[in-house]
Amino acid sequence: LGFTANAYRNRERGQNLSETGPVDGVGNDSTQTYALVADWIWRPSTTIQARAYSARYDENNVTTPIGRPGAPARANLNERLQRLDATISHAVGSRHFVQGGVEWAQTLYRGANRLAGDNVGQQVTATDAWVQDKWTPMRRVTVTAGGRMTSHSMFGQAWVPKAGVIFKLSDAWILRGSFGMGFRAPDLGQLYF
């Protein structure tokens, strides 16, 4: 069982020349991350790993014009990430190594949105389940097959298969072949900010 935590806080104050003239700026940002990992050897041929992760980032800025009229400009960015996953690995004799797992992740992104003109924020959740079998039918041949099912709160569901084969022709030569597909949804920053 392992746990890590990290925190950072920063405050900056300065003056610079912006596109509208000289400004005085004050900025605050902070980051916190937490991670918990548990490894369990259930049986000699079976292991289980579970992980939990949480991260947050906050940034707030105020920019005030120097020597000319104008209201202070405020900007912010707030991000949250939560992630849980678990994997089980099991050796079936000496020829099969089977793995499977589940993953859940949720992201929240809020900030001064220049595209939408608001500060509402967006949230997305994704849940994945996956399985893979690494099979060695002969000493020089290994076949891997598996797939992943993704359920995304904005883009629906997608099935992603993969397969590969390795032929060890000699101690110096290996022949590999593989096929796979992928699904990657754009993150919230790419979609809205």
C-alpha atoms as one frame of an Amber mdcrd trajectory, in Angstrom:
protein
   0.000   0.000   0.000   1.447   3.362  -0.979   0.322   6.989  -0.718   1.811
  10.173  -2.154   0.749  13.794  -1.888   2.113  16.953  -3.438   1.100  20.592
  -3.006   2.344  23.852  -4.491   1.243  27.463  -4.039   2.587  30.522  -5.843
   1.818  34.259  -5.772   3.269  36.692  -8.293   2.989  40.433  -8.601   4.480
  42.464 -11.386   4.114  45.081 -14.076   4.360  44.579 -17.778   3.412  46.094
 -21.101   0.301  44.408 -22.497  -1.385  44.894 -25.865  -3.509  47.685 -24.290
  -0.664  49.449 -22.437   1.121  49.160 -19.074  -0.620  47.002 -16.450  -0.122
  45.883 -12.889  -0.832  42.196 -12.358  -1.359  39.881  -9.412  -1.532  36.128
  -9.982  -2.143  33.199  -7.665  -1.889  29.553  -8.591  -1.919  26.320  -6.634
  -1.718  22.603  -7.339  -2.550  19.577  -5.205  -2.185  15.913  -6.167  -2.918
  12.750  -4.202  -2.340   9.126  -5.191  -3.080   5.835  -3.462  -1.819   2.483
  -4.818  -2.583  -0.986  -3.481  -0.892  -4.155  -4.767  -2.147  -7.536  -3.622
  -0.680 -10.947  -4.429  -3.898 -12.911  -4.051  -2.362 -16.227  -5.145   1.058
 -17.111  -6.580  -0.423 -16.852 -10.084  -2.797 -13.902  -9.483  -2.116 -10.267
  -8.622  -4.470  -7.325  -8.197  -3.598  -3.649  -8.358  -5.937  -0.768  -7.486
  -5.141   2.929  -7.813  -6.885   6.182  -6.919  -5.686   9.591  -8.086  -6.970
  13.114  -7.499  -5.537  16.381  -8.787  -6.594  20.013  -8.696  -5.201  23.174
 -10.223  -6.456  26.708  -9.532  -5.252  29.940 -11.093  -6.660  33.439 -10.499
  -5.302  36.669 -11.989  -6.191  40.361 -11.739  -4.717  42.858 -14.199  -5.167
  46.607 -13.557  -4.282  49.379 -16.055  -1.509  51.753 -14.932  -1.916  55.501
 -15.482  -5.128  55.301 -17.485  -8.776  54.583 -16.771 -10.038  51.053 -16.949
 -11.564  48.374 -14.815  -9.417  45.536 -13.513  -9.555  42.431 -15.714 -10.067
  39.139 -13.897  -9.247  35.692 -15.209  -9.365  32.234 -13.687  -8.730  28.607
 -14.526  -9.880  25.702 -12.352  -9.246  22.061 -13.215 -10.131  18.852 -11.359
  -9.180  15.294 -12.245 -10.353  12.161 -10.424  -9.273   8.692 -11.526  -9.840
   5.142 -10.224  -8.582   1.944 -11.812  -8.073  -1.710 -10.977  -6.206  -4.477
 -12.808  -6.165  -8.223 -12.248  -3.419 -10.391 -13.774  -3.534 -14.180 -13.817
  -1.109 -16.753 -15.200  -2.925 -19.809 -16.590  -0.267 -22.507 -16.568   2.859
 -21.542 -18.485   1.141 -20.583 -21.767  -1.450 -17.898 -20.951  -1.121 -14.593
 -19.133  -4.575 -12.987 -18.855  -5.147  -9.414 -17.693  -8.250  -7.317 -17.298
  -9.311  -4.152 -15.651 -11.646  -1.235 -15.237 -10.895   2.484 -15.303 -12.998
   5.502 -14.352 -11.963   9.119 -14.867 -13.746  12.423 -14.420 -12.436  15.812
 -15.512 -13.818  19.245 -14.678 -12.482  22.312 -16.489 -13.711  25.806 -15.678
 -12.263  29.163 -16.627 -12.825  32.409 -18.445 -13.945  30.947 -21.768 -13.148
  33.239 -24.680 -15.072  31.032 -27.110 -18.342  30.800 -25.180 -17.980  34.097
 -23.286 -18.746  32.581 -19.900 -17.194  30.963 -16.847 -19.583  28.028 -16.487
 -17.226  25.096 -16.962 -17.640  21.623 -18.392 -17.321  18.102 -17.017 -16.713
  14.770 -18.720 -16.657  11.208 -17.369 -15.197   8.110 -19.026 -15.445   4.474
 -17.929 -13.376   1.732 -19.583 -13.244  -2.054 -19.241 -10.488  -4.032 -20.945
  -9.136  -7.558 -21.274  -6.002  -9.048 -22.848  -4.605 -12.570 -23.266  -0.927
 -13.194 -24.013  -0.715 -16.772 -25.308   2.450 -18.751 -26.066   1.328 -21.793
 -28.099   4.956 -22.678 -28.956   8.309 -21.650 -27.504   9.045 -19.234 -30.377
   5.512 -17.873 -30.946   3.521 -15.427 -28.804   0.024 -14.213 -29.686  -1.648
 -11.304 -27.910  -5.339 -10.469 -28.295  -7.573  -8.110 -26.419  -9.919  -5.214
 -26.464 -11.255  -2.221 -24.620 -14.808  -0.922 -24.246 -15.025   2.814 -23.570
 -18.113   4.662 -22.387 -17.674   8.441 -22.687 -20.257  10.885 -21.332 -20.053
  13.101 -24.435 -19.151  10.731 -27.274 -20.914   7.495 -26.352 -19.425   4.016
 -26.505 -16.610   2.561 -28.574 -15.113  -0.939 -28.820 -11.380  -1.009 -29.535
  -9.807  -4.372 -30.514  -6.135  -5.262 -30.784  -4.113  -8.314 -31.799  -0.458
  -9.086 -32.293   1.898 -11.949 -33.010   5.634 -12.399 -32.417   7.722 -15.079
 -34.173  11.210 -15.580 -32.791  12.978 -16.756 -35.968  16.371 -17.062 -34.233
  18.248 -15.539 -31.319  19.015 -12.513 -33.508  15.809 -12.166 -35.607  12.242
 -11.494 -34.486   9.241 -11.021 -36.766   6.358  -8.936 -35.367   2.907  -8.143
 -36.672   0.040  -6.293 -35.041  -3.356  -4.765 -35.633  -5.193  -2.311 -33.461
  -7.764   0.424 -33.437  -8.099   3.399 -31.133 -10.603   5.799 -29.635  -9.524
   9.092 -28.136 -12.024  11.811 -27.331 -10.773  15.405 -27.284 -10.186  16.747
 -23.793 -12.259  19.586 -22.351  -9.621  22.195 -23.062  -9.607  21.238 -26.746
 -13.411  21.263 -26.922 -14.274  24.459 -25.063 -11.252  26.547 -24.197
